[in-house]
Amino acid sequence: MNITFVEGDLLDQPVDVIVNAWNRNVIPWWLLLPQGVSGAIKRRGGTAPFRELGRHGPIPLGGAVLTSAGRLPFRAIIHVAGINLLWRASERSIRDSVQNAVRLAEDHGFRSLALPLIGAGSGGFASERARAAMLQEIQTLNAPLDFMLVLFKKRPSQISKRTIQKTL
């Protein structure tokens, strides 16, 4: 297992699958103005993943759903319900989202997964706390995947990487 921290754009990472920090999927996607990762997916990848997601119905808090990647170069997108109906994340919803995303990735044979800081955007959760909870959860899962935790940065000149290696 490798865990890499990246400052950059989630949609530019060389992985099999990305995670979209979504909501409980109660409000139809077309009524929302997707922001952050969701907005970028919609702009660059099209609406197909969101139409698929809409067919799944409500997602339990911390749950995860797999869809196609639309026009994006990934094998799939895993959408996690990291925020509650009041648009707030908690440490539990973040940990459950990571756990369920990793389980889906393993079940579908993916080898690498890129995740944004779940709950740190519209979920109002502190970035450092989200990062710490996600890192701790990933390490306890001990999954045979390579992970990228991506902190969004607009300008490519600001991209940096740091890798933590863990031997299984």
KEGUNU-869719 format. One record per residue: residue in three letters; x, y, z of N, C-alpha, C in turn; residue number from 1. Coordinates in Angstrom, 3 decimals. Each point is the difference from the previous one (the first is absolute). Example, Ala and Ser with C-alpha at 12.3 -4.5 7.8 and 13.67 -1.06 7.14 Angstrom:
// residues 2
[site 'ALA' [13.190 -5.690 7.800] [-0.890 1.190 0.000] [0.900 1.200 0.000] 1]
[site 'SER' [-0.350 1.050 -0.720] [0.820 1.190 0.060] [-0.770 1.090 0.730] 2]
This chain:
// residues 168
[site 'MET' [0.853 -1.172 0.000] [-0.853 1.172 0.000] [0.899 1.236 0.000] 1]
[site 'ASN' [-0.262 0.895 -0.919] [0.640 1.314 -0.024] [-1.081 1.044 0.201] 2]
[site 'ILE' [0.326 1.009 0.772] [-0.893 1.144 0.173] [0.789 1.225 -0.405] 3]
[site 'THR' [-0.512 0.709 -1.005] [0.668 1.199 -0.496] [-0.902 1.198 0.238] 4]
[site 'PHE' [0.574 1.083 0.539] [-0.718 1.257 0.142] [0.377 0.872 -1.194] 5]
[site 'VAL' [-1.011 0.537 -0.668] [0.229 0.804 -1.190] [-0.738 1.322 0.139] 6]
[site 'GLU' [0.662 1.078 -0.376] [-0.679 1.281 -0.148] [-0.195 0.183 -1.491] 7]
[site 'GLY' [-1.237 0.072 -0.444] [-0.282 0.116 -1.422] [-1.470 -0.214 -0.264] 8]
[site 'ASP' [-0.293 -0.545 -1.158] [-1.370 -0.227 -0.445] [-0.288 -1.498 0.036] 9]
[site 'LEU' [-1.047 -0.396 0.680] [-0.386 -1.409 0.108] [-0.158 -0.641 -1.376] 10]
[site 'LEU' [-0.519 0.769 -0.950] [-0.293 -0.559 -1.322] [1.244 -0.189 -0.859] 11]
[site 'ASP' [1.154 0.417 0.486] [1.247 -0.174 -0.746] [0.872 -1.122 0.561] 12]
[site 'GLN' [-0.514 -0.786 0.926] [0.822 -1.024 0.642] [0.004 -1.299 -0.807] 13]
[site 'PRO' [1.151 -0.682 -0.069] [0.119 -1.249 -0.773] [-0.440 -1.219 0.823] 14]
[site 'VAL' [-1.308 -0.144 0.188] [-0.557 -1.088 0.801] [-1.111 -0.713 -0.753] 15]
[site 'ASP' [-0.402 -1.159 0.514] [-1.110 -0.749 -0.599] [-1.342 0.681 0.249] 16]
[site 'VAL' [-0.190 0.474 1.222] [-1.305 0.516 0.404] [0.189 1.214 0.919] 17]
[site 'ILE' [-0.939 0.943 -0.104] [0.003 1.161 0.892] [-1.235 -0.044 0.888] 18]
[site 'VAL' [0.076 0.741 1.093] [-1.134 0.119 0.910] [-0.565 1.408 -0.123] 19]
[site 'ASN' [-1.310 0.067 -0.133] [-0.717 1.268 -0.030] [-0.705 0.168 1.341] 20]
[site 'ALA' [0.374 1.028 0.747] [-0.674 0.295 1.266] [-1.363 0.595 -0.342] 21]
[site 'TRP' [-1.042 -0.782 0.151] [-1.347 0.341 -0.429] [-0.864 0.261 1.222] 22]
[site 'ASN' [-1.282 -0.158 -0.147] [-0.943 0.193 1.097] [-0.855 -1.262 0.132] 23]
[site 'ARG' [-1.077 0.060 0.713] [-0.829 -1.182 0.220] [-0.816 -0.383 -1.235] 24]
[site 'ASN' [0.063 0.801 -1.070] [-0.687 -0.302 -1.249] [-1.522 0.038 0.145] 25]
[site 'VAL' [-0.474 0.823 0.910] [-1.443 0.128 0.210] [-0.585 1.012 -0.974] 26]
[site 'ILE' [0.722 1.091 -0.228] [-0.427 1.024 -0.953] [0.531 -0.394 -1.369] 27]
[site 'PRO' [-0.842 -0.006 -1.038] [0.492 -0.376 -1.333] [1.210 0.846 -0.405] 28]
[site 'TRP' [1.000 -0.660 -0.610] [1.258 0.675 -0.339] [-0.216 1.209 -0.891] 29]
[site 'TRP' [-1.000 -0.050 -0.885] [-0.206 1.086 -0.941] [-0.585 1.236 0.667] 30]
[site 'LEU' [-0.483 -0.122 1.251] [-0.464 1.173 0.740] [1.136 0.689 0.747] 31]
[site 'LEU' [1.124 -0.697 0.129] [1.145 0.543 0.728] [0.958 0.692 -0.952] 32]
[site 'LEU' [0.738 0.926 0.515] [1.090 0.605 -0.754] [1.279 -0.632 0.530] 33]
[site 'PRO' [0.448 -1.089 -0.639] [1.179 -0.696 0.525] [1.188 0.940 0.157] 34]
[site 'GLN' [0.650 -0.118 1.152] [1.158 0.812 0.313] [1.216 -0.910 0.133] 35]
[site 'GLY' [1.148 0.560 0.163] [1.205 -0.760 0.294] [0.228 -1.148 -0.959] 36]
[site 'VAL' [0.248 -1.184 0.565] [0.277 -1.195 -0.802] [-1.181 -0.322 -0.907] 37]
[site 'SER' [-1.210 0.054 0.538] [-1.184 -0.321 -0.801] [-0.150 0.932 -1.200] 38]
[site 'GLY' [0.237 1.280 0.225] [-0.074 0.966 -1.096] [1.057 -0.273 -1.053] 39]
[site 'ALA' [1.210 -0.334 0.433] [1.077 -0.311 -0.948] [-0.317 -1.265 -0.786] 40]
[site 'ILE' [-0.556 -1.007 0.667] [-0.378 -1.241 -0.694] [-1.052 0.316 -1.060] 41]
[site 'LYS' [-0.989 0.782 0.367] [-1.067 0.333 -0.941] [0.552 0.772 -1.202] 42]
[site 'ARG' [0.894 0.978 0.257] [0.560 0.801 -1.093] [0.882 -0.841 -0.926] 43]
[site 'ARG' [0.872 -0.814 0.574] [0.970 -0.741 -0.815] [-0.469 -1.389 -0.403] 44]
[site 'GLY' [-0.858 -0.608 0.804] [-0.396 -1.379 -0.265] [-1.414 -0.166 -0.503] 45]
[site 'GLY' [-0.776 1.071 0.045] [-1.374 -0.081 -0.459] [-0.963 -0.400 1.116] 46]
[site 'THR' [-1.256 -0.151 -0.362] [-1.046 -0.278 0.990] [-0.311 -1.484 0.166] 47]
[site 'ALA' [0.570 -0.863 -0.836] [-0.318 -1.437 0.078] [0.202 -0.581 1.400] 48]
[site 'PRO' [1.129 0.282 0.688] [0.149 -0.568 1.347] [-1.107 0.445 0.958] 49]
[site 'PHE' [-0.465 1.228 -0.134] [-1.039 0.512 0.888] [-1.369 -0.581 -0.338] 50]
[site 'ARG' [-0.248 -0.254 -1.286] [-1.251 -0.670 -0.368] [-0.024 -1.415 0.573] 51]
[site 'GLU' [1.135 -0.704 -0.082] [0.102 -1.342 0.605] [-0.210 0.084 1.507] 52]
[site 'LEU' [0.637 0.966 0.612] [-0.099 0.179 1.449] [-1.445 0.251 0.411] 53]
[site 'GLY' [-0.716 0.783 -0.778] [-1.398 0.301 0.299] [-0.872 -1.238 0.037] 54]
[site 'ARG' [0.331 -1.008 -0.789] [-0.781 -1.249 -0.024] [0.199 -0.843 1.266] 55]
[site 'HIS' [1.023 0.310 0.781] [0.255 -0.765 1.235] [-0.889 0.440 1.154] 56]
[site 'GLY' [-0.588 1.190 -0.092] [-0.835 0.498 1.092] [0.843 0.457 1.177] 57]
[site 'PRO' [-0.654 0.217 1.140] [0.710 0.507 1.175] [1.154 -0.921 0.425] 58]
[site 'ILE' [1.077 0.620 0.444] [1.180 -0.717 0.470] [0.091 0.221 1.510] 59]
[site 'PRO' [0.200 -1.066 0.768] [0.164 0.206 1.444] [1.230 0.865 0.279] 60]
[site 'LEU' [-0.048 0.777 1.057] [1.135 0.834 0.370] [1.236 -0.891 0.139] 61]
[site 'GLY' [1.071 0.360 -0.696] [1.223 -0.801 0.006] [0.006 -1.105 -1.044] 62]
[site 'GLY' [-1.095 -0.157 -0.717] [-0.098 -1.045 -1.023] [0.741 0.385 -1.272] 63]
[site 'ALA' [0.137 -0.973 -0.906] [0.733 0.221 -1.241] [-0.714 -0.697 -1.158] 64]
[site 'VAL' [0.063 0.637 -1.179] [-0.627 -0.519 -1.218] [1.003 0.112 -1.144] 65]
[site 'LEU' [0.083 -1.028 -0.808] [0.912 -0.032 -1.147] [-0.752 0.350 -1.274] 66]
[site 'THR' [0.578 0.883 -0.824] [-0.557 0.311 -1.319] [1.128 -0.023 -1.021] 67]
[site 'SER' [-0.378 0.160 -1.250] [1.009 0.165 -1.050] [0.708 1.336 0.216] 68]
[site 'ALA' [1.048 0.225 -0.767] [0.759 1.249 0.120] [-0.396 1.012 -1.063] 69]
[site 'GLY' [-1.029 -0.270 -0.764] [-0.381 0.931 -1.060] [1.140 0.158 -0.988] 70]
[site 'ARG' [0.340 1.237 -0.330] [1.098 0.262 -0.945] [1.367 0.091 0.679] 71]
[site 'LEU' [0.060 -0.252 1.285] [1.270 0.061 0.721] [0.801 -1.279 -0.251] 72]
[site 'PRO' [1.316 0.040 0.162] [0.851 -1.143 -0.341] [0.062 -1.110 1.056] 73]
[site 'PHE' [-0.847 0.055 0.999] [0.031 -0.993 1.066] [-0.884 -1.194 -0.349] 74]
[site 'ARG' [0.203 -1.090 0.710] [-0.836 -1.184 -0.216] [-1.380 0.197 0.614] 75]
[site 'ALA' [-0.095 0.846 1.036] [-1.283 0.236 0.669] [0.135 1.190 0.942] 76]
[site 'ILE' [-1.141 0.384 0.570] [-0.046 1.003 1.067] [-0.761 -0.623 1.159] 77]
[site 'ILE' [0.530 0.175 1.197] [-0.715 -0.415 1.208] [-0.504 1.274 0.669] 78]
[site 'HIS' [-1.320 0.099 0.139] [-0.625 1.166 0.620] [-0.305 -0.363 1.454] 79]
[site 'VAL' [0.455 0.825 0.932] [-0.253 -0.278 1.413] [-0.895 1.076 0.598] 80]
[site 'ALA' [-0.880 -0.427 0.894] [-0.899 0.921 0.694] [0.696 0.477 1.264] 81]
[site 'GLY' [0.901 0.950 -0.159] [0.800 0.485 1.123] [-0.651 1.100 0.802] 82]
[site 'ILE' [-1.118 0.547 -0.488] [-0.678 1.077 0.735] [-1.455 -0.369 0.243] 83]
[site 'ASN' [-0.530 0.490 1.101] [-1.379 -0.313 0.357] [-0.981 0.936 -0.713] 84]
[site 'LEU' [-1.257 -0.107 0.358] [-1.028 0.809 -0.660] [0.124 1.489 0.316] 85]
[site 'LEU' [0.773 0.344 1.020] [0.244 1.408 0.338] [1.321 0.482 -0.597] 86]
[site 'TRP' [0.576 -0.796 -0.930] [1.241 0.324 -0.694] [1.190 0.091 0.955] 87]
[site 'ARG' [0.030 -0.880 0.987] [1.093 -0.035 0.963] [0.603 -1.391 0.052] 88]
[site 'ALA' [1.325 -0.042 0.128] [0.722 -1.258 0.155] [0.376 -0.186 1.466] 89]
[site 'SER' [0.197 -1.243 0.369] [0.492 -0.330 1.342] [1.166 -0.964 -0.173] 90]
[site 'GLU' [0.752 -0.199 1.059] [1.097 -0.967 -0.105] [-0.539 -1.377 -0.360] 91]
[site 'ARG' [-1.150 -0.374 0.563] [-0.589 -1.308 -0.299] [-0.400 -0.090 -1.474] 92]
[site 'SER' [-0.628 1.046 -0.559] [-0.419 -0.071 -1.409] [1.216 -0.061 -0.925] 93]
[site 'ILE' [1.088 0.654 0.388] [1.229 -0.033 -0.799] [0.612 -1.390 0.052] 94]
[site 'ARG' [0.139 -0.560 1.205] [0.587 -1.338 0.149] [-0.841 -1.061 -0.721] 95]
[site 'ASP' [-1.324 0.076 0.156] [-0.875 -0.964 -0.673] [0.099 0.139 -1.521] 96]
[site 'SER' [0.107 1.230 -0.485] [0.141 0.227 -1.440] [1.276 -0.634 -0.525] 97]
[site 'VAL' [1.105 0.185 0.719] [1.271 -0.600 -0.412] [-0.118 -1.516 0.008] 98]
[site 'GLN' [-0.532 -0.542 1.088] [-0.134 -1.449 0.134] [-0.836 -0.596 -1.136] 99]
[site 'ASN' [-1.123 0.617 -0.307] [-0.881 -0.524 -1.048] [0.578 0.200 -1.400] 100]
[site 'ALA' [0.713 1.101 -0.214] [0.654 0.217 -1.297] [1.085 -1.053 -0.225] 101]
[site 'VAL' [0.787 -0.262 1.028] [1.073 -0.997 -0.115] [-0.589 -1.384 -0.241] 102]
[site 'ARG' [-1.061 -0.320 0.690] [-0.654 -1.303 -0.189] [-0.475 -0.156 -1.454] 103]
[site 'LEU' [-0.625 1.037 -0.549] [-0.451 -0.054 -1.394] [1.187 -0.155 -0.957] 104]
[site 'ALA' [1.058 0.743 0.252] [1.191 -0.083 -0.853] [0.580 -1.409 0.030] 105]
[site 'GLU' [0.093 -0.590 1.175] [0.503 -1.371 0.112] [-0.919 -0.993 -0.705] 106]
[site 'ASP' [-1.303 0.139 0.216] [-0.976 -0.918 -0.608] [0.057 0.012 -1.522] 107]
[site 'HIS' [0.387 1.138 -0.589] [0.039 0.119 -1.462] [1.411 -0.157 -0.569] 108]
[site 'GLY' [0.937 -0.363 0.830] [1.346 -0.301 -0.478] [0.849 1.200 -0.380] 109]
[site 'PHE' [-0.347 1.175 0.486] [0.813 1.169 -0.296] [1.297 -0.069 0.809] 110]
[site 'ARG' [1.043 0.589 -0.540] [1.303 -0.043 0.668] [0.421 1.340 0.585] 111]
[site 'SER' [-0.631 1.090 -0.478] [0.378 1.326 0.493] [-1.231 0.892 0.094] 112]
[site 'LEU' [0.029 0.854 1.020] [-1.164 0.801 0.351] [0.455 1.395 0.418] 113]
[site 'ALA' [-0.613 1.038 -0.569] [0.288 1.382 0.402] [-1.225 0.562 0.706] 114]
[site 'LEU' [0.237 0.624 1.146] [-1.079 0.554 0.804] [0.255 1.477 0.307] 115]
[site 'PRO' [-1.046 0.820 -0.076] [0.136 1.373 0.488] [-0.119 -0.045 1.524] 116]
[site 'LEU' [0.190 1.124 0.654] [-0.229 0.055 1.438] [-1.515 0.035 0.229] 117]
[site 'ILE' [-0.561 -1.147 0.301] [-1.450 -0.146 0.156] [-0.485 0.865 1.161] 118]
[site 'GLY' [-1.049 0.765 -0.255] [-0.611 0.827 1.035] [0.656 1.344 0.220] 119]
[site 'ALA' [1.163 0.236 -0.625] [0.737 1.237 0.255] [-0.468 1.164 -0.872] 120]
[site 'GLY' [-0.768 -0.268 -1.019] [-0.510 1.073 -0.857] [-1.338 0.476 0.530] 121]
[site 'SER' [-1.083 -0.348 -0.714] [-1.322 0.441 0.429] [-0.444 -0.629 1.305] 122]
[site 'GLY' [0.700 -1.044 0.462] [-0.357 -0.654 1.255] [0.432 0.748 1.241] 123]
[site 'GLY' [0.834 1.044 -0.180] [0.383 0.846 1.115] [0.947 -0.627 1.016] 124]
[site 'PHE' [0.587 -1.143 -0.306] [0.910 -0.674 0.932] [1.413 0.529 -0.226] 125]
[site 'ALA' [0.755 0.179 1.054] [1.360 0.532 -0.103] [0.890 -0.919 -0.840] 126]
[site 'SER' [0.723 0.572 -0.959] [0.828 -0.782 -0.926] [0.988 -0.912 0.707] 127]
[site 'GLU' [0.708 0.510 0.976] [1.008 -0.816 0.700] [-0.643 -1.156 0.748] 128]
[site 'ARG' [-1.148 0.237 0.606] [-0.703 -1.076 0.710] [-0.523 -1.041 -0.978] 129]
[site 'ALA' [-0.517 0.450 -1.149] [-0.479 -0.942 -1.018] [1.155 -0.857 -0.505] 130]
[site 'ARG' [1.112 0.644 -0.284] [1.183 -0.720 -0.488] [0.480 -1.028 1.016] 131]
[site 'ALA' [0.057 0.392 1.264] [0.453 -0.917 1.054] [-0.941 -1.193 0.144] 132]
[site 'ALA' [-1.308 0.261 -0.015] [-0.982 -1.087 0.128] [0.086 -0.947 -1.195] 133]
[site 'MET' [0.146 0.565 -1.194] [0.085 -0.833 -1.199] [1.268 -0.847 0.012] 134]
[site 'LEU' [1.115 0.598 0.341] [1.259 -0.728 0.048] [-0.069 -1.140 1.014] 135]
[site 'GLN' [-0.522 0.297 1.160] [-0.119 -1.028 1.040] [-0.914 -1.135 -0.459] 136]
[site 'GLU' [-1.100 0.339 -0.629] [-0.941 -1.029 -0.471] [0.634 -0.864 -1.090] 137]
[site 'ILE' [0.687 0.622 -0.935] [0.674 -0.749 -1.068] [1.020 -0.968 0.593] 138]
[site 'GLN' [0.773 0.469 0.963] [1.026 -0.849 0.595] [-0.599 -1.170 0.775] 139]
[site 'THR' [-1.156 0.189 0.628] [-0.613 -1.104 0.734] [-0.622 -1.027 -0.938] 140]
[site 'LEU' [-0.400 0.429 -1.200] [-0.626 -0.930 -0.954] [1.010 -0.959 -0.621] 141]
[site 'ASN' [1.245 0.451 -0.121] [1.065 -0.854 -0.522] [-0.379 -0.629 -1.345] 142]
[site 'ALA' [-0.571 0.791 -0.895] [-0.464 -0.486 -1.305] [1.149 -0.068 -1.009] 143]
[site 'PRO' [-0.063 -0.932 -0.939] [1.052 -0.133 -1.016] [-0.160 1.013 -1.139] 144]
[site 'LEU' [-0.061 1.270 0.347] [-0.194 1.074 -0.970] [1.078 1.060 0.194] 145]
[site 'ASP' [0.253 0.762 -1.045] [0.814 1.202 0.111] [-0.978 1.169 0.119] 146]
[site 'PHE' [0.260 0.869 0.960] [-0.899 1.114 0.290] [0.663 1.329 -0.299] 147]
[site 'MET' [-0.803 0.935 -0.498] [0.425 1.389 -0.138] [-1.032 0.843 0.737] 148]
[site 'LEU' [0.451 0.757 0.991] [-0.858 0.969 0.661] [0.324 1.343 -0.631] 149]
[site 'VAL' [-0.999 0.619 -0.610] [0.235 1.180 -0.825] [-0.585 1.247 0.659] 150]
[site 'LEU' [0.890 0.933 0.268] [-0.393 1.319 0.479] [-0.039 0.908 -1.224] 151]
[site 'PHE' [-1.163 0.546 -0.307] [-0.164 0.774 -1.229] [0.887 1.231 -0.027] 152]
[site 'LYS' [0.719 0.156 -1.098] [0.773 1.211 -0.312] [-0.224 0.292 -1.469] 153]
[site 'LYS' [-0.283 1.258 -0.328] [-0.286 0.376 -1.384] [1.213 -0.020 -0.910] 154]
[site 'ARG' [1.078 0.610 0.430] [1.136 0.182 -0.898] [0.938 -1.199 0.039] 155]
[site 'PRO' [0.321 -0.570 -1.170] [0.906 -1.145 -0.040] [1.367 0.295 0.606] 156]
[site 'SER' [0.424 1.259 0.028] [1.307 0.333 0.556] [0.049 -0.264 1.502] 157]
[site 'GLN' [-1.159 -0.154 0.631] [-0.042 -0.238 1.437] [-0.093 -1.482 0.346] 158]
[site 'ILE' [0.036 -0.878 -0.991] [-0.174 -1.427 0.259] [1.238 -0.559 0.697] 159]
[site 'SER' [-0.245 -0.735 1.065] [1.083 -0.689 0.691] [-0.507 -1.361 0.445] 160]
[site 'LYS' [0.924 -0.933 0.217] [-0.381 -1.340 0.424] [0.818 -0.409 1.206] 161]
[site 'ARG' [-0.629 -0.787 0.850] [0.690 -0.615 1.111] [-0.601 -1.391 0.147] 162]
[site 'THR' [0.825 -1.014 0.094] [-0.471 -1.368 0.051] [0.318 -0.617 1.355] 163]
[site 'ILE' [-0.979 -0.729 0.521] [0.200 -0.814 1.189] [-0.084 -1.430 -0.476] 164]
[site 'GLN' [0.996 -0.797 0.268] [-0.038 -1.397 -0.419] [-0.271 -0.855 1.212] 165]
[site 'LYS' [-0.840 -0.970 -0.196] [-0.315 -0.958 1.063] [0.174 -1.385 -0.587] 166]
[site 'THR' [0.758 -0.806 0.625] [0.223 -1.349 -0.480] [-1.028 -0.917 0.625] 167]
[site 'LEU' [-0.617 -0.824 -0.862] [-1.003 -0.945 0.511] [0.666 -1.260 0.467] 168]
